[in-house]
Amino acid sequence: MARKQGIGSPFAAQRSARSRKLLVYETLFHLNQSVDHVIEVMHGMEKLPSANKESIRCAIVEVDEVRCNMNADFIERQADSERFDQGRFWKKRREFEKKFHDPDDVYVAVQRREEERKKQGLPPRLGVLPYLTEVELEESREAGRGCKKNASTAVGSSCDKKTNMQGHRS
């Protein structure tokens, strides 16, 4: 009665080429497949004339209990391992993402979210200043410095009208 059913591996059974993870899950699968076969045989034994049906049903329950206990032990330990691996691979993925991430993408995301809020009729939560070139930025800084020097001598000078509070040209 050496009948084997279930899912067979389409790959050659070379231990060196298999991962530890695959071995654990495959072994657990084979355990459950074998227990199913044992229970199937026991159900067949119930039909024999000399069988004690109550005793066989009790044995089936015991075998299923052992199976559940083994599954739970393996799954609990494997879950811990999977959570550890998940964290490790998450860190590696984040490292890759950081290499290719543009830090200015956050501004694009904020701008998109503000547009969504505007379409929904909600007030803006943030204001995004327009992009300034380096030349424009330097000019606004210089204009701001000039105002600070003149501010001590002349209150309400023309610099106040040329630049706003951020030092950008109006």
C-alpha positions as a Markdown table, in Angstrom:
| # | Residue | x | y | z |
|---|---|---|---|---|
| 1 | Met | 0.0 | 0.0 | 0.0 |
| 2 | Ala | 2.8 | 2.4 | -0.9 |
| 3 | Arg | 0.6 | 5.0 | -2.6 |
| 4 | Lys | 1.8 | 8.6 | -2.8 |
| 5 | Gln | -0.6 | 11.4 | -3.6 |
| 6 | Gly | -0.3 | 15.2 | -3.4 |
| 7 | Ile | 2.1 | 17.7 | -4.8 |
| 8 | Gly | 5.5 | 16.6 | -5.9 |
| 9 | Ser | 8.3 | 19.0 | -6.4 |
| 10 | Pro | 9.0 | 19.7 | -10.1 |
| 11 | Phe | 12.7 | 20.3 | -9.2 |
| 12 | Ala | 15.4 | 17.8 | -8.7 |
| 13 | Ala | 15.8 | 16.8 | -5.0 |
| 14 | Gln | 19.2 | 18.3 | -4.4 |
| 15 | Arg | 19.6 | 19.4 | -0.8 |
| 16 | Ser | 22.4 | 21.9 | -1.6 |
| 17 | Ala | 20.2 | 23.7 | -4.1 |
| 18 | Arg | 17.2 | 24.0 | -1.6 |
| 19 | Ser | 16.7 | 26.7 | 0.9 |
| 20 | Arg | 16.3 | 26.0 | 4.5 |
| 21 | Lys | 12.9 | 27.6 | 4.4 |
| 22 | Leu | 11.7 | 25.4 | 1.5 |
| 23 | Leu | 12.9 | 22.3 | 3.5 |
| 24 | Val | 10.8 | 23.3 | 6.5 |
| 25 | Tyr | 7.6 | 24.0 | 4.6 |
| 26 | Glu | 8.1 | 20.9 | 2.4 |
| 27 | Thr | 8.7 | 18.7 | 5.5 |
| 28 | Leu | 5.6 | 20.1 | 7.1 |
| 29 | Phe | 3.6 | 19.4 | 3.9 |
| 30 | His | 4.9 | 15.8 | 3.9 |
| 31 | Leu | 4.0 | 15.3 | 7.5 |
| 32 | Asn | 0.4 | 16.5 | 6.9 |
| 33 | Gln | 0.2 | 14.4 | 3.7 |
| 34 | Ser | 1.4 | 11.3 | 5.6 |
| 35 | Val | -1.0 | 11.9 | 8.5 |
| 36 | Asp | -3.9 | 12.2 | 6.0 |
| 37 | His | -2.8 | 8.9 | 4.5 |
| 38 | Val | -2.7 | 7.2 | 8.0 |
| 39 | Ile | -6.2 | 8.6 | 8.8 |
| 40 | Glu | -7.5 | 7.3 | 5.5 |
| 41 | Val | -6.1 | 3.8 | 6.3 |
| 42 | Met | -7.7 | 4.0 | 9.7 |
| 43 | His | -11.1 | 4.9 | 8.2 |
| 44 | Gly | -10.6 | 1.8 | 5.9 |
| 45 | Met | -9.9 | -0.3 | 9.0 |
| 46 | Glu | -13.3 | 0.7 | 10.5 |
| 47 | Lys | -15.0 | -1.3 | 7.7 |
| 48 | Leu | -13.2 | -4.6 | 8.7 |
| 49 | Pro | -15.4 | -7.0 | 10.6 |
| 50 | Ser | -13.1 | -7.4 | 13.6 |
| 51 | Ala | -12.6 | -3.6 | 14.0 |
| 52 | Asn | -13.5 | -1.8 | 17.2 |
| 53 | Lys | -14.9 | 1.3 | 15.6 |
| 54 | Glu | -14.8 | 3.3 | 18.8 |
| 55 | Ser | -11.2 | 2.5 | 19.4 |
| 56 | Ile | -10.3 | 3.5 | 15.8 |
| 57 | Arg | -12.2 | 6.8 | 16.1 |
| 58 | Cys | -10.3 | 7.6 | 19.3 |
| 59 | Ala | -7.0 | 6.8 | 17.6 |
| 60 | Ile | -7.9 | 9.0 | 14.6 |
| 61 | Val | -8.5 | 11.9 | 17.1 |
| 62 | Glu | -5.2 | 11.2 | 18.8 |
| 63 | Val | -3.3 | 11.2 | 15.5 |
| 64 | Asp | -5.0 | 14.5 | 14.4 |
| 65 | Glu | -4.1 | 16.0 | 17.8 |
| 66 | Val | -0.4 | 15.1 | 17.3 |
| 67 | Arg | -0.6 | 16.5 | 13.8 |
| 68 | Cys | -2.0 | 19.8 | 15.1 |
| 69 | Asn | 0.6 | 20.0 | 17.9 |
| 70 | Met | 3.4 | 19.4 | 15.4 |
| 71 | Asn | 2.0 | 22.0 | 12.9 |
| 72 | Ala | 1.6 | 24.6 | 15.7 |
| 73 | Asp | 5.2 | 24.1 | 17.0 |
| 74 | Phe | 6.6 | 24.3 | 13.5 |
| 75 | Ile | 4.5 | 27.3 | 12.5 |
| 76 | Glu | 5.2 | 29.2 | 15.7 |
| 77 | Arg | 9.0 | 28.8 | 15.3 |
| 78 | Gln | 8.8 | 29.5 | 11.6 |
| 79 | Ala | 6.7 | 32.6 | 12.1 |
| 80 | Asp | 9.4 | 34.0 | 14.4 |
| 81 | Ser | 12.0 | 33.3 | 11.7 |
| 82 | Glu | 9.8 | 34.8 | 9.0 |
| 83 | Arg | 9.3 | 38.0 | 11.1 |
| 84 | Phe | 13.0 | 38.3 | 11.5 |
| 85 | Asp | 13.6 | 37.8 | 7.8 |
| 86 | Gln | 10.9 | 40.2 | 7.0 |
| 87 | Gly | 12.6 | 43.0 | 9.0 |
| 88 | Arg | 16.0 | 42.2 | 7.5 |
| 89 | Phe | 14.7 | 42.3 | 3.9 |
| 90 | Trp | 12.7 | 45.4 | 4.7 |
| 91 | Lys | 15.9 | 47.2 | 5.7 |
| 92 | Lys | 17.6 | 46.0 | 2.5 |
| 93 | Arg | 14.7 | 47.2 | 0.4 |
| 94 | Arg | 14.8 | 50.6 | 2.1 |
| 95 | Glu | 18.5 | 50.9 | 1.4 |
| 96 | Phe | 17.8 | 50.3 | -2.3 |
| 97 | Glu | 15.0 | 52.8 | -2.3 |
| 98 | Lys | 17.1 | 55.4 | -0.6 |
| 99 | Lys | 19.7 | 55.1 | -3.4 |
| 100 | Phe | 17.2 | 56.0 | -6.0 |
| 101 | His | 15.0 | 58.3 | -4.0 |
| 102 | Asp | 14.8 | 62.0 | -4.9 |
| 103 | Pro | 14.5 | 63.9 | -1.6 |
| 104 | Asp | 12.5 | 66.6 | -3.4 |
| 105 | Asp | 9.7 | 64.1 | -4.2 |
| 106 | Val | 8.1 | 65.1 | -0.9 |
| 107 | Tyr | 7.3 | 68.5 | -2.3 |
| 108 | Val | 5.7 | 66.9 | -5.4 |
| 109 | Ala | 3.5 | 64.7 | -3.1 |
| 110 | Val | 2.5 | 67.7 | -1.0 |
| 111 | Gln | 1.6 | 69.7 | -4.1 |
| 112 | Arg | -0.5 | 66.8 | -5.3 |
| 113 | Arg | -2.3 | 66.4 | -2.0 |
| 114 | Glu | -3.0 | 70.2 | -1.9 |
| 115 | Glu | -4.6 | 69.9 | -5.4 |
| 116 | Glu | -6.7 | 67.0 | -4.1 |
| 117 | Arg | -7.9 | 69.1 | -1.2 |
| 118 | Lys | -8.7 | 72.0 | -3.4 |
| 119 | Lys | -10.8 | 69.8 | -5.7 |
| 120 | Gln | -12.6 | 68.5 | -2.5 |
| 121 | Gly | -13.3 | 72.1 | -1.5 |
| 122 | Leu | -11.1 | 71.9 | 1.5 |
| 123 | Pro | -8.8 | 74.8 | 2.6 |
| 124 | Pro | -5.0 | 74.4 | 2.0 |
| 125 | Arg | -2.9 | 73.0 | 4.8 |
| 126 | Leu | 0.4 | 74.2 | 3.5 |
| 127 | Gly | 1.7 | 76.6 | 1.0 |
| 128 | Val | 4.4 | 75.6 | -1.5 |
| 129 | Leu | 6.7 | 78.4 | -2.6 |
| 130 | Pro | 7.4 | 78.5 | -6.3 |
| 131 | Tyr | 10.7 | 77.0 | -7.5 |
| 132 | Leu | 13.5 | 79.6 | -7.6 |
| 133 | Thr | 16.7 | 79.2 | -9.6 |
| 134 | Glu | 20.0 | 79.6 | -7.9 |
| 135 | Val | 20.4 | 83.1 | -9.5 |
| 136 | Glu | 16.9 | 84.2 | -8.3 |
| 137 | Leu | 17.6 | 82.8 | -4.8 |
| 138 | Glu | 20.9 | 84.6 | -4.5 |
| 139 | Glu | 19.4 | 87.9 | -5.8 |
| 140 | Ser | 16.6 | 87.6 | -3.1 |
| 141 | Arg | 19.2 | 87.0 | -0.4 |
| 142 | Glu | 21.3 | 90.0 | -1.5 |
| 143 | Ala | 18.2 | 92.2 | -1.5 |
| 144 | Gly | 17.3 | 91.0 | 2.0 |
| 145 | Arg | 20.8 | 91.8 | 3.3 |
| 146 | Gly | 20.6 | 95.3 | 1.8 |
| 147 | Cys | 17.3 | 95.9 | 3.5 |
| 148 | Lys | 18.7 | 94.8 | 6.9 |
| 149 | Lys | 21.6 | 97.3 | 6.6 |
| 150 | Asn | 19.2 | 100.2 | 5.6 |
| 151 | Ala | 16.5 | 99.2 | 8.1 |
| 152 | Ser | 18.6 | 100.6 | 11.0 |
| 153 | Thr | 18.8 | 104.0 | 9.3 |
| 154 | Ala | 15.5 | 104.4 | 7.5 |
| 155 | Val | 12.3 | 102.8 | 8.8 |
| 156 | Gly | 9.8 | 102.0 | 5.9 |
| 157 | Ser | 12.4 | 102.2 | 3.2 |
| 158 | Ser | 11.8 | 101.0 | -0.3 |
| 159 | Cys | 13.4 | 97.6 | 0.5 |
| 160 | Asp | 10.2 | 96.7 | 2.4 |
| 161 | Lys | 8.3 | 97.1 | -0.8 |
| 162 | Lys | 10.7 | 95.2 | -2.9 |
| 163 | Thr | 10.9 | 92.0 | -0.8 |
| 164 | Asn | 8.4 | 90.1 | 1.2 |
| 165 | Met | 9.1 | 88.5 | 4.6 |
| 166 | Gln | 10.9 | 85.4 | 3.1 |
| 167 | Gly | 13.4 | 87.6 | 1.2 |
| 168 | His | 11.7 | 86.8 | -2.2 |
| 169 | Arg | 11.0 | 89.5 | -4.7 |
| 170 | Ser | 7.3 | 90.6 | -4.9 |
